[in-house]
């Protein structure tokens, strides 16, 4: 993310910044309760040694509802910072070898900052003193393919890194972090080694490269680190936004579709490295930032009606970024092209800010919805020592209130910067600054107004210990293409050739269908155990043997002791039902759920408070029922879309 000073230097580029589709309504979000700002100094966290941090958690990580948990099922809150530099620091103009042409005059040489100034062991000890348990490591695609050794001077304080390529340096940093107990999240921040985030060639995952190359690079990275269970996550792409001509979108299934790109990359990564968390940011900007033209920052709002389902449904984490000088429709430009009259986050009252953060991101943590997942605020921050910006300071106080009140996972930007010859921080956003002689000055050393907010954040009480398993609800999106998230079916031939297919993740069953939009809803509530018999593809009425439960309609019904786990459509008309065997006998009595004239969903239970098929009638079995059949007709211009479900009790 560009700190404010760099935004002022790039306002021309910001004239055509952007990101996704408007229009996707967000779920209603309730403003969280606010805690008062600290009235007195807050004590810093008690540092853990590497051995203590290592002993406090076990990798890999996964999710249960809105919480991230470790391998023992205990809550693991991402208390993180961004160790930037490997994503590139050149600002894009002037001689790349001139430090003045790098962000804050700190050339990173495609490495995490500070390796020329302090040994890795010293930097990690300082991370412990901040109270961190995890580090977000931004990197560029260019780094992966750079075979030139880093300059010797760039690793002066870590001479064992001399002669290594940037990727080999990253290997060493990852190894050191994880050996000291930190969880590491890899973040594909940029394509080129240029500092982001304007019109810089890094706007989308496929800016300057193909989607295939982007996915292949991710596979290279996760395969490189997958045996290290403290490398816990793949943060797929940073701040996707408009380029000069095109907006990214969410669900259009074209070359600018971030939703589809995330789905493809996430599932390919999980096939190669099943332990990884898959972390997805919303779209950071769409439209042209001029008053009178549509523009804005959708964040995670589109997730409310189009969320992701992965082949491992316990691996999805959503992420969002917030900075006081930007806003829901404000780029952060202070003047000139790209500057608009839209309010900034720092302009809102405490109550307004809580509402906006809820509607743009934290609503995703609501329990029992198709979109329910942890939300990681993977970037936020403010200028510290020497700053006199009262509005930004008030914003950080209020934003800290929100993070504390919601017990939200976070990662501050950035951790490491440099000190100039006089001991002043060259990037006063950094929590730690290192001089050329190795002298350190950090947020805990006095004189940094952010210290109380930071200490309050990292020492705040929150959920700890075991997290109970809760039912999952996941949607299937057949609007444009197959949506096969069953590992079992991915290993088999096409089960319904010529039709679009949706398969629930293994361990889940089909619970509902939309009428006319090809959307479906899956769940593991009640979890009938799958048996080992062959899965059945149903294309006719041969298994309708216990009475006509939808007279006059064509019925696709699963054989007895099987339950629906997938379906296929031709256009939007039903084509086939996929049924999996149960390990034990299932009841064969049931009820017909009609939804041809309106929604027919349970009054309470899974995902009833969210819309997974907007604009279409939805039918849904109760949480304690399994879907055994679908009825449809071509009469009366119904077009063969689902009209009724056969729902049977699980026991």
C-alpha positions, 0 to 999 in steps of 0.5 A, spaced: 500 500 500 502 507 498 503 511 504 500 518 504 507 521 501 507 517 496 500 518 494 501 525 493 507 523 488 503 519 484 496 522 483 496 522 476 497 515 476 491 514 480 486 518 475 484 511 473 485 506 478 480 501 479 477 495 482 470 490 481 463 490 479 459 495 483 452 493 484 453 487 489 449 488 495 453 487 502 450 483 508 447 487 513 452 489 518 451 491 525 456 496 528 460 493 533 461 495 540 466 500 541 471 500 547 474 507 549 481 509 548 486 508 553 486 513 558 493 511 560 499 508 557 498 501 556 504 496 557 507 493 552 507 485 551 511 480 554 516 478 549 516 470 547 522 467 546 523 463 539 522 456 543 516 459 547 512 461 541 514 455 537 511 451 543 505 455 543 502 452 537 502 447 532 501 447 524 498 447 520 492 452 520 485 451 518 478 454 520 472 453 524 467 458 522 470 465 523 476 463 527 483 460 525 485 454 529 492 450 529 492 443 528 490 441 535 483 445 534 486 451 538 484 458 536 490 461 533 489 469 532 494 472 526 497 477 530 501 479 524 506 485 521 508 486 514 515 485 513 516 488 506 521 489 501 521 483 497 515 485 493 520 491 490 521 498 492 523 502 486 517 507 484 518 506 477 521 513 475 529 515 474 535 510 475 533 504 479 540 504 482 539 511 485 536 510 492 532 516 491 527 513 486 525 507 491 520 508 496 522 512 502 529 512 499 530 504 501 532 500 496 530 493 498 533 489 492 527 484 492 529 482 499 525 483 506 528 490 508 533 491 513 538 485 512 544 490 510 543 493 517 541 488 522 542 480 523 536 476 522 536 474 529 536 481 531 530 483 527 526 476 529 528 478 537 525 485 535 519 482 532 518 478 538 518 484 542 512 487 538 508 481 540 507 478 533 506 471 532 506 471 524 509 475 519 506 476 512 511 476 507 510 480 500 514 478 494 513 479 486 513 474 481 519 477 478 523 475 484 521 468 483 525 468 476 531 473 478 537 468 477 542 474 479 545 474 486 543 480 490 548 485 491 553 484 497 552 490 500 545 489 501 546 483 506 552 486 509 549 484 516 548 477 514 554 475 510 552 468 509 546 470 504 552 473 500 551 470 493 544 468 493 538 470 489 532 473 491 528 467 492 534 464 496 534 469 500 527 469 501 528 461 503 533 463 508 528 468 511 522 463 511 527 458 515 529 463 520 522 466 521 519 459 522 524 456 526 523 462 531 516 460 532 513 465 527 507 463 522 509 465 515 504 467 510 506 468 503 503 474 499 503 475 492 504 482 492 506 485 485 508 482 478 514 486 477 519 488 482 516 495 482 513 498 488 505 498 488 499 501 488 497 505 482 498 504 475 504 500 475 503 494 471 501 490 478 494 492 478 491 485 477 494 478 478 494 477 470 498 484 469 504 483 465 503 475 465 498 470 464 493 467 469 496 460 468 503 463 469 501 466 476 498 460 478 504 456 476 508 461 480 504 459 486 505 452 485 512 453 485 512 457 491 507 452 495 511 446 493 517 449 495 515 450 502 509 445 503 513 441 508 514 446 513 508 446 517 509 453 519 508 456 512 501 456 513 498 461 508 498 463 501 495 470 500 493 470 493 494 477 490 495 484 493 490 490 492 487 488 485 484 494 482 483 497 475 488 498 470 488 504 464 482 501 461 479 495 465 476 494 471 476 487 475 470 484 476 467 478 481 463 473 477 463 474 470 468 469 468 472 473 463 480 474 464 478 480 469 474 476 473 478 476 480 473 471 483 474 465 478 481 467 478 481 466 486 477 459 485 482 456 480 488 458 484 486 456 491 484 449 488 490 448 484 494 450 491 490 445 495 491 440 490 498 441 491 499 443 498 493 441 502 495 444 509 495 451 506 490 457 508 488 460 502 487 468 503 483 472 498 482 480 498 476 483 495 477 488 490 481 494 492 478 499 487 474 499 480 472 505 476 475 512 474 476 516 480 472 523 478 466 526 481 460 524 477 463 517 475 462 511 478 468 509 482 469 505 489 472 500 493 468 494 494 472 490 499 468 484 501 461 486 499 461 481 493 462 476 498 455 477 501 452 474 494 457 470 491 462 467 496 468 461 495 467 454 496 474 450 495 475 443 495 478 444 502 472 448 505 476 449 512 482 453 508 478 459 506 480 466 509 478 473 507 482 479 507 481 487 507 485 493 507 484 499 511 488 506 511 485 512 514 487 517 508 483 512 503 475 511 503 470 507 501 470 511 494 476 515 495 483 513 492 487 517 497 489 522 492 490 529 496 489 533 490 489 533 482 487 527 478 484 522 482 482 526 488 475 526 489 470 529 494 468 522 497 469 522 504 475 518 507 475 513 513 478 518 517 472 523 516 467 518 519 465 518 526 467 512 531 460 509 529 460 511 522 467 507 521 465 501 525 459 501 520 463 502 514 468 497 516 463 492 518 459 492 511 465 492 507 469 486 511 467 484 518 460 482 516 463 475 513 465 473 520 457 472 521 456 465 523 452 460 519 452 463 512 455 461 506 460 466 506 462 465 513 470 465 514 475 468 518 477 476 516 484 478 516 485 485 516 492 484 512 494 491 512 493 497 516 497 503 519 499 510 520 505 515 520 508 514 527 514 518 530 514 525 528 507 525 525 502 531 527 496 529 523 491 529 528 485 526 524 490 520 522 491 519 529 484 519 531 482 514 526 488 509 528 485 510 535 478 508 532 480 503 528 484 499 533 477 500 537 474 496 532 479 490 531 479 489 539 472 489 540 471 484 534 477 480 536 479 481 529 486 478 526 490 483 523 497 485 520 500 492 520 504 495 515 510 495 515 514 492 520 521 494 518 524 501 515 531 504 515 534 510 520 538 516 516 544 518 519 541 522 524 537 516 527 530 519 524 526 514 521 526 514 513 519 511 513 515 513 519 510 508 518 515 502 520 514 499 527 522 498 527 527 502 524 535 500 523 541 505 522 546 503 517 551 501 523 545 497 526 542 502 531 535 500 532 529 505 534 522 502 534 515 503 537 516 501 544 522 506 544 518 512 546 516 518 542 511 514 538 504 516 539 502 509 536 505 505 542 499 505 546 494 503 540 499 497 538 500 495 545 492 495 547 491 491 540 496 486 541 495 485 549 487 485 548 483 479 551 480 475 546 478 468 544 483 462 546 483 455 547 479 450 543 474 452 538 468 447 537 466 445 530 460 448 527 456 446 521 459 449 514 455 452 509 458 453 502 455 455 495 456 452 488 456 457 482 454 454 476 452 461 472 458 460 467 462 454 468 463 447 472 464 448 479 467 441 481 470 442 488 469 434 490 476 431 490 473 425 489 469 427 483 475 431 480 479 424 480 474 421 475 471 422 468 466 427 466 460 425 470 455 429 465 458 431 459 455 437 455 452 440 461 455 445 467 456 441 473 456 443 481 459 438 486 459 439 493 466 438 497 467 431 500 464 431 507 458 435 505 451 434 501 447 438 497 442 442 501 438 447 496 437 450 489 436 456 486 430 456 481 433 459 474 440 461 476 444 454 477 446 456 484 446 451 489 447 450 497 452 445 500 452 443 508 456 438 512 450 439 518 448 432 521 454 429 516 451 423 514 458 418 513 459 417 506 459 409 504 464 406 499 459 404 494 459 407 487 456 414 486 450 414 482 448 419 476 441 420 476 438 422 469 431 419 469 425 417 474 427 410 475 429 411 482 422 414 484 419 408 487 416 410 493 410 414 491 409 420 486 411 426 491 411 431 485 405 429 481 405 432 473 413 434 474 419 430 472 423 427 478 430 426 479 431 422 485 437 419 488 436 411 490 435 409 497 440 410 502 444 415 498 443 423 498 444 428 493 451 431 493 451 434 486 447 436 480 448 438 473 444 443 468 443 445 461 442 452 460 439 453 467 434 447 466 436 440 470 440 435 467 442 430 472 443 429 480 449 426 483 448 421 489 453 419 494 452 412 498 451 413 505 454 408 510 448 407 514 441 406 512 437 413 511 429 414 512 425 414 506 419 418 508 420 425 506 416 432 504 416 436 498 419 443 498 416 447 493 419 454 491 416 455 484 412 461 487 417 464 492 422 462 497 421 456 501 427 456 506 427 454 513 425 459 518 432 458 522 438 454 521 444 454 516 445 460 511 438 463 512 440 470 513 444 471 507 442 470 499 446 465 495 441 466 489 440 473 489 433 475 485 431 467 484 427 463 488 430 458 493 428 451 496 432 449 501 431 442 506 432 443 513 438 442 517 436 435 519 434 433 512 438 430 506 436 432 499 433 426 496 430 429 489 429 435 485 422 436 480 422 440 474 417 441 468 417 444 461 410 446 462 407 453 463 414 456 460 417 453 467 423 452 462 426 445 466 428 449 472 428 446 479 421 447 482 421 442 488 425 438 492 424 432 496 427 433 503 428 427 507 430 426 515 437 424 516 435 420 522 
